């Protein structure tokens, strides 16, 4: 009866949220003893090419479906702060320059420094979270972000603006990399596509909501009000996470059953421990102490993030993803100037034109996650792999590259074609409906394909998902900053039609990178696994002596 009630509750929750979650998710396959020994000794620096669970072994995560959704919801809300803070600032640039008596170039410098910190900060927070834990880093980032917003709302100095915007960027951008680490902690490969999409859904609203909110606040309440406004959601998120967000880092809590350190507990941990004691189960405090002793504190090494970009297993995929993101950033940055020139729109009208972009990105987040998981199960069925609920898969002989990237290819082609159409509708100054519809399609396709690559990279390195996300963020932000800097000169030189076409052609011309990853990825992973086995075998005699 209790099990029936639980199933009914989950069914009701599914209908309310309107998210379809397949019950028969997750997989495992046969596994050689040697590979299993390697996996047991893997550190955060090892390539996760094999599974952490065996068929019929322990569950990957103790978190229920509802708990996982709430955890992902909180991480998604926290990740919204970074894109929202970046975009909400743009409508106030002229007012800030006037009030602080500085040139437009100096105000634009605050945008550049924001993006530089946005690229660098996650390299530190992500690596720390892989050893210290996700929860402490979340609280630290949110506190830093709130302090920066208080200072920005109260200051009237250009120097203070520049410094505090850097702190604001450091606090907000760190949460984005942490989100991917959390998703990897609590989900397996077979369902990870769906949850990564959910984690990226709310942040996709940032480029849409930011200009609208910023334009309204700057016009009616002054530019200082923008930062006081940002303080409110950050405070709400910080309180909710302090009370209910549990530690998920597997090096600290394993599958979630091991309690974290006393200072790292929240109310959710108290509820879980009470339920365990009520059921007559022992709370494994001894295992917590064992994990703590085996987990030495390490200062973050920013070069580890850079070195990860040089690894064949994910370097090519991250390079293509970042090149594709260039067209994403270029499209966003050209909208204000071109829509003002062609349609004579004011700041608020231009801000409203970002709505199709946000809608397309949001739809892609929910749609693409289901397609990723479906394609994963299709390949598993083709290979005769049994999918078992809440158990991780042995990826050593599984074509994870094809399972993820096959879903991205159609949207890349459609998105590139739509991008070309968008540029030429602006060139010929067509009716507004044309570019807005194409903007929706572009947002859907670009967001969907970027999610596919992000899912692949954390599948390849689940033990250091935060570092992988930081590598992705570093390359994407640096190339994105370059694309926003050159798009206006390109439009002046060759016109908006050809400028946008060039960005679209970059997506198409570099597409063979993904084909190369799909073809060579399994052999790269096999070679890496062989090298790890040889290292472990060489260490074994020394350890015995």
C-alpha positions in Angstrom: 0.0 0.0 0.0 2.8 2.4 0.9 4.5 1.7 -2.4 1.2 2.3 -4.3 0.8 5.6 -2.5 4.4 6.7 -3.4 3.7 5.8 -7.1 0.5 7.9 -7.1 2.3 10.8 -5.5 5.0 10.7 -8.2 2.4 10.4 -10.9 0.5 13.5 -9.6 3.8 15.4 -9.4 4.6 14.5 -13.0 1.3 15.8 -14.2 1.6 19.1 -12.3 5.1 19.9 -13.5 4.3 18.5 -16.9 7.7 16.8 -17.3 7.7 13.3 -18.5 10.2 11.1 -16.6 10.6 7.5 -17.8 10.5 5.0 -15.1 12.8 2.6 -16.7 15.8 4.9 -16.7 19.4 3.7 -16.2 21.6 1.1 -17.2 24.6 -1.1 -16.5 26.6 -3.6 -18.4 29.0 -6.4 -17.8 32.3 -5.3 -16.4 35.7 -6.9 -16.2 37.4 -7.2 -12.8 40.4 -5.3 -13.9 38.4 -2.3 -15.0 36.5 -2.4 -11.8 39.7 -2.2 -9.7 40.8 0.8 -11.8 37.6 2.6 -11.2 37.7 2.0 -7.4 41.1 3.7 -7.3 40.3 6.6 -9.6 41.0 10.1 -8.3 39.3 13.3 -9.4 42.0 13.7 -12.0 41.3 10.4 -13.8 39.2 10.1 -16.9 35.9 8.5 -15.9 35.5 6.0 -18.7 34.1 3.2 -16.7 31.3 2.7 -14.3 31.0 3.2 -10.6 28.4 0.6 -10.1 27.9 -3.0 -11.1 24.7 -4.6 -12.3 22.5 -5.2 -9.3 25.0 -3.3 -7.1 24.3 -0.3 -4.9 22.1 2.5 -6.1 23.9 5.5 -7.6 21.9 8.0 -5.5 19.6 7.8 -2.5 17.8 11.0 -3.5 14.2 10.5 -4.6 12.8 11.8 -7.8 11.2 14.8 -6.1 14.4 15.5 -4.1 16.5 15.5 -7.2 14.1 17.9 -9.0 14.2 20.3 -6.0 18.0 20.1 -5.9 18.3 20.8 -9.6 15.7 23.6 -9.4 17.7 25.4 -6.7 20.9 25.1 -8.7 19.2 26.3 -11.8 17.9 29.4 -10.0 21.4 30.1 -8.7 22.8 29.8 -12.2 20.4 32.5 -13.4 22.3 35.2 -11.5 25.3 35.2 -13.9 23.5 35.8 -17.2 21.0 38.1 -15.6 23.7 40.2 -14.0 25.5 40.5 -17.4 22.4 41.5 -19.4 20.5 43.7 -17.0 23.4 46.1 -17.0 23.3 47.1 -20.7 20.3 49.4 -20.8 21.9 51.6 -18.1 25.3 52.2 -19.8 24.5 55.7 -21.1 23.0 56.8 -17.7 26.1 55.4 -15.8 28.5 57.2 -18.1 26.6 60.5 -17.6 26.3 60.2 -13.8 29.9 59.1 -13.2 31.3 61.6 -15.8 33.2 59.0 -17.8 33.4 58.1 -21.5 31.4 55.3 -23.1 34.7 53.4 -23.6 35.4 53.4 -19.8 31.9 52.2 -19.1 32.3 49.4 -21.7 35.5 48.5 -19.8 33.3 47.4 -16.9 31.7 44.9 -19.3 35.0 43.6 -20.5 36.3 43.0 -16.9 33.0 41.4 -16.0 33.4 38.9 -18.9 37.1 38.2 -18.0 36.2 37.4 -14.4 33.2 35.4 -15.6 35.7 33.2 -17.6 38.3 32.8 -14.9 36.4 32.6 -11.6 34.7 29.1 -12.2 38.2 27.6 -12.7 38.7 28.1 -8.9 35.2 27.5 -7.6 34.7 24.3 -9.6 38.0 22.7 -8.5 37.4 23.6 -4.9 33.9 22.1 -5.0 35.3 18.8 -6.2 37.2 18.5 -2.8 35.5 20.9 -0.3 32.0 20.3 -1.5 29.3 22.0 -3.6 27.3 23.5 -0.7 30.1 25.6 0.9 31.1 27.1 -2.5 27.5 27.9 -3.3 27.1 29.8 0.0 30.4 31.6 -0.5 29.5 32.6 -4.1 26.1 33.9 -3.1 27.4 35.9 -0.1 30.1 37.5 -2.3 27.5 38.3 -4.9 25.2 39.9 -2.4 28.0 42.0 -0.8 29.0 43.2 -4.3 25.4 44.3 -5.1 25.1 46.2 -1.9 28.3 48.1 -2.7 27.2 48.7 -6.3 23.8 50.1 -5.2 25.5 52.5 -2.8 28.5 53.7 -4.7 29.0 56.7 -7.0 32.5 56.2 -8.2 33.8 54.7 -11.4 36.7 52.9 -9.6 34.2 51.3 -7.2 32.0 50.3 -10.0 34.8 48.6 -11.8 36.0 46.6 -8.7 32.6 45.7 -7.5 31.5 44.5 -10.9 34.4 42.1 -10.8 33.3 40.8 -7.4 29.8 40.5 -8.7 31.0 38.5 -11.7 33.1 36.2 -9.5 30.2 35.5 -7.2 27.6 34.8 -9.9 29.7 33.0 -12.5 30.9 30.4 -9.9 27.4 29.0 -9.5 27.2 28.0 -13.2 30.1 25.5 -13.0 28.8 24.2 -9.7 25.4 23.3 -11.3 27.0 20.7 -13.6 28.9 19.2 -10.8 25.6 18.7 -8.8 23.9 17.1 -11.8 26.7 14.6 -12.2 26.6 13.9 -8.5 23.0 12.8 -8.3 22.2 11.4 -11.8 23.5 8.6 -14.0 24.4 8.8 -17.7 21.1 7.4 -18.8 19.1 10.3 -17.3 21.8 13.0 -17.2 20.7 14.6 -20.5 17.3 15.4 -19.0 18.7 16.9 -15.8 21.4 18.9 -17.5 18.7 20.4 -19.7 16.6 21.3 -16.6 19.6 22.8 -14.9 20.2 25.1 -17.9 16.5 26.0 -18.4 16.1 28.9 -16.0 19.6 30.5 -16.8 18.4 30.7 -20.4 15.9 33.3 -19.3 18.7 35.7 -18.3 19.4 37.1 -21.8 15.7 37.7 -22.2 14.7 39.0 -18.8 17.9 41.0 -18.1 17.5 43.8 -20.8 13.7 44.1 -20.0 14.2 44.5 -16.3 17.2 46.6 -16.6 15.5 49.0 -19.1 12.5 49.4 -16.9 14.5 50.0 -13.7 17.0 52.3 -15.3 14.2 54.4 -16.8 11.9 54.7 -13.8 14.1 54.2 -10.7 17.6 55.0 -11.8 20.6 52.7 -12.6 21.4 52.1 -8.9 18.1 50.3 -8.5 19.3 47.5 -10.8 21.8 46.3 -8.2 19.3 46.6 -5.3 16.9 44.5 -7.4 19.6 41.8 -8.0 20.1 41.6 -4.2 16.5 40.3 -3.7 16.6 37.1 -5.7 20.1 36.4 -4.5 19.0 36.7 -0.9 16.0 34.4 -1.4 18.1 31.8 -3.1 20.8 32.0 -0.4 18.3 31.4 2.4 16.6 28.5 0.6 19.9 26.8 -0.2 21.2 27.4 3.4 18.1 25.6 4.7 17.3 22.9 2.2 20.2 22.4 -0.2 22.2 19.3 0.8 25.8 18.5 0.0 26.0 16.3 -3.1 29.7 15.9 -3.8 30.3 12.2 -4.0 33.7 12.5 -2.4 32.0 13.7 0.8 28.6 12.0 0.9 29.1 9.3 -1.7 25.5 8.4 -2.9 24.0 10.8 -0.4 23.7 8.3 2.4 26.8 9.4 4.3 26.2 12.5 6.4 28.4 15.6 5.7 30.4 17.4 8.3 28.4 19.1 11.0 29.2 22.6 9.7 28.0 21.5 6.2 24.6 20.2 7.2 21.2 21.6 6.3 17.6 20.8 7.4 17.4 18.2 4.6 20.2 16.2 6.2 18.4 16.3 9.6 15.3 14.9 8.0 17.2 12.1 6.3 19.0 11.1 9.5 15.8 11.1 11.5 14.2 8.9 8.9 17.1 6.5 9.0 17.1 6.2 12.8 13.3 5.7 12.8 13.7 2.9 10.4 16.3 1.3 12.6 19.2 2.0 10.4 22.6 3.3 11.6 23.8 6.7 10.3 27.3 5.9 8.9 29.3 8.6 10.7 32.3 6.3 10.6 32.3 6.3 6.8 32.2 10.1 6.9 35.4 10.2 8.9 37.0 7.7 6.6 36.2 9.8 3.5 37.3 13.0 5.2 40.8 11.4 6.0 41.1 10.2 2.4 40.3 13.6 0.9 43.2 16.0 1.4 42.6 19.7 0.8 44.0 20.9 -2.4 44.4 24.5 -3.6 42.7 25.0 -7.0 45.1 24.8 -9.9 43.9 27.0 -12.8 46.2 25.1 -15.2 44.2 21.9 -14.7 41.3 23.6 -16.4 43.5 24.6 -19.3 45.1 21.2 -19.6 41.7 19.6 -19.8 41.1 21.6 -23.0 44.1 19.8 -24.5 42.6 16.3 -23.8 41.4 14.7 -27.0 38.4 13.1 -25.2 36.6 16.4 -24.7 38.9 19.1 -26.1 37.6 19.0 -29.7 34.0 18.9 -28.4 34.6 22.0 -26.2 36.3 23.8 -29.0 33.3 23.3 -31.3 30.9 24.2 -28.6 32.7 27.5 -28.0 32.9 28.3 -31.7 29.2 27.8 -31.9 28.7 30.0 -28.8 30.3 32.8 -30.8 27.3 33.0 -33.1 25.1 32.9 -29.9 26.9 35.9 -28.4 27.2 37.8 -31.7 23.5 37.5 -32.4 22.6 38.9 -28.9 25.1 41.8 -29.2 24.0 43.0 -32.7 20.3 43.2 -31.8 20.3 46.6 -30.1 22.2 48.5 -32.8 20.5 46.9 -35.8 16.9 47.0 -34.4 17.4 50.6 -33.5 18.8 51.4 -37.0 16.2 49.5 -39.0 13.0 49.8 -36.9 13.8 52.9 -34.9 13.1 51.1 -31.6 13.9 52.6 -28.2 15.6 50.7 -25.4 12.5 49.1 -24.0 11.2 48.0 -27.4 14.6 46.5 -28.1 14.5 44.7 -24.8 11.2 43.1 -25.7 12.6 41.7 -28.9 14.7 39.4 -26.8 11.6 37.5 -25.7 11.6 35.0 -28.7 15.2 34.2 -27.8 14.4 33.3 -24.3 11.3 31.3 -25.3 13.3 29.3 -27.8 16.1 28.6 -25.3 13.6 27.5 -22.6 11.8 25.1 -25.0 15.1 23.6 -26.1 16.1 22.9 -22.5 13.1 20.7 -21.8 12.8 19.1 -25.3 16.5 18.3 -25.8 17.0 16.6 -22.4 14.3 14.0 -23.3 15.8 13.4 -26.7 19.3 12.8 -25.2 18.0 10.2 -22.8 15.9 8.5 -25.5 18.9 8.3 -27.8 21.0 6.9 -25.0 18.4 4.1 -24.4 18.2 3.5 -28.2 21.9 2.7 -28.3 21.8 0.6 -25.2 19.0 -1.5 -26.7 20.9 -1.9 -30.0 23.9 -3.2 -28.0 21.8 -5.5 -25.8 22.6 -3.5 -22.7 20.2 -3.9 -19.8 19.0 -0.6 -18.4 18.4 -0.7 -14.6 17.0 2.1 -12.6 19.4 4.2 -10.5 22.5 2.4 -11.6 25.5 3.8 -13.5 26.6 2.5 -16.8 29.9 1.1 -17.9 30.8 3.6 -20.6 34.1 1.8 -21.6 32.3 0.0 -24.5 29.4 2.3 -24.9 29.3 4.8 -27.8 28.5 7.8 -25.5 29.9 10.2 -28.1 27.3 9.1 -30.7 24.5 8.9 -28.2 25.0 12.6 -27.3 26.2 14.2 -30.6 23.8 12.5 -33.0 21.0 14.6 -31.3 23.0 17.8 -31.9 23.6 17.5 -35.6 20.1 18.3 -37.0 19.8 21.4 -34.8 23.2 22.6 -35.8 22.3 22.5 -39.5 18.8 24.1 -38.9 20.3 26.7 -36.6 23.0 27.7 -39.0 20.5 28.0 -41.9 18.2 30.1 -39.7 21.2 32.3 -38.7 21.9 33.1 -42.3 18.2 33.9 -42.9 18.2 36.2 -39.8 21.1 38.2 -41.1 19.6 38.7 -44.6 16.1 39.6 -43.2 17.9 42.4 -41.4 19.9 43.3 -44.5 16.8 43.7 -46.6 14.9 45.3 -43.6 11.9 43.0 -43.8 8.8 43.0 -41.6 9.7 42.6 -37.9 8.0 39.2 -37.8 10.6 37.6 -40.0 13.7 38.2 -37.8 11.8 37.6 -34.6 10.6 34.1 -35.7 14.1 33.2 -36.9 15.4 34.5 -33.6 13.2 31.9 -31.8 14.5 29.1 -34.1 18.1 30.2 -33.6 17.8 30.2 -29.9 16.2 26.7 -29.8 18.8 25.2 -32.1 21.9 26.8 -30.6 20.8 26.1 -27.0 19.9 22.5 -27.8 23.2 21.7 -29.5 25.2 23.4 -26.7 23.4 21.3 -24.1 24.3 18.1 -26.0 28.0 18.9 -25.9 27.8 19.9 -22.3 26.2 16.6 -21.4 28.9 14.6 -23.3 31.8 16.3 -21.5 30.4 15.6 -18.0 29.7 12.0 -19.1 33.4 11.7 -20.0 34.6 13.2 -16.7 32.0 12.7 -14.0 34.6 12.7 -11.3 35.5 16.3 -12.1 32.4 17.7 -13.7 33.0 21.1 -12.1 36.4 21.4 -13.7 35.0 20.3 -17.1 32.3 23.0 -16.8 34.9 25.6 -15.9 37.0 24.6 -18.9 33.9 25.0 -21.1 33.0 28.3 -19.5 36.6 29.6 -19.9 36.9 28.9 -23.6 33.3 30.0 -24.3 33.6 33.3 -22.5 36.9 34.2 -24.1 35.8 33.4 -27.6 32.4 35.0 -26.9 34.0 38.2 -25.9 36.0 38.2 -29.1 32.9 37.6 -31.2 31.0 40.5 -29.5 34.0 42.8 -30.1 34.3 42.0 -33.8 30.6 41.8 -34.9 30.1 45.5 -35.1 33.3 46.2 -37.2 32.3 43.2 -39.4 28.8 44.7 -40.0 30.4 48.0 -40.9 32.8 46.3 -43.3 30.6 43.8 -45.1 27.0 44.5 -44.0 24.9 42.6 -41.5 23.8 39.9 -44.0 27.4 38.8 -44.7 28.6 39.3 -41.2 26.0 36.9 -39.7 26.5 34.5 -42.6 30.2 34.2 -41.7 29.3 33.2 -38.1 26.9 30.6 -39.5 29.5 29.2 -41.9 31.9 28.8 -39.0 29.4 26.5 -37.4 29.1 24.4 -40.6 32.8 24.4 -41.6 34.0 23.2 -38.2 31.2 20.6 -37.9 33.7 17.7 -38.9 35.2 18.2 -35.4 32.1 16.5 -33.9 32.2 13.8 -36.5 35.9 13.2 -35.6 34.9 13.0 -31.9 32.1 10.4 -32.6 34.5 8.3 -34.7 37.6 8.4 -32.6 36.1 8.9 -29.1 35.7 5.2 -28.1 39.3 4.4 -29.1 40.6 7.5 -27.2 38.8 6.3 -24.1 40.0 2.7 -24.5 43.6 4.0 -24.8 43.2 6.1 -21.7 41.8 3.2 -19.8 44.7 1.0 -20.9 47.2 3.6 -19.7 45.5 3.8 -16.3 45.5 0.1 -15.9 49.2 0.0 -16.6 49.9 2.7 -14.0 47.8 0.8 -11.4 49.6 -2.4 -12.2 53.0 -0.7 -11.9 52.0 0.8 -8.5 50.7 -2.5 -7.1 54.2 -4.2 -6.5 55.5 -1.1 -4.9 52.5 -0.9 -2.6 53.0 -4.5 -1.6 56.6 -3.8 -0.7 
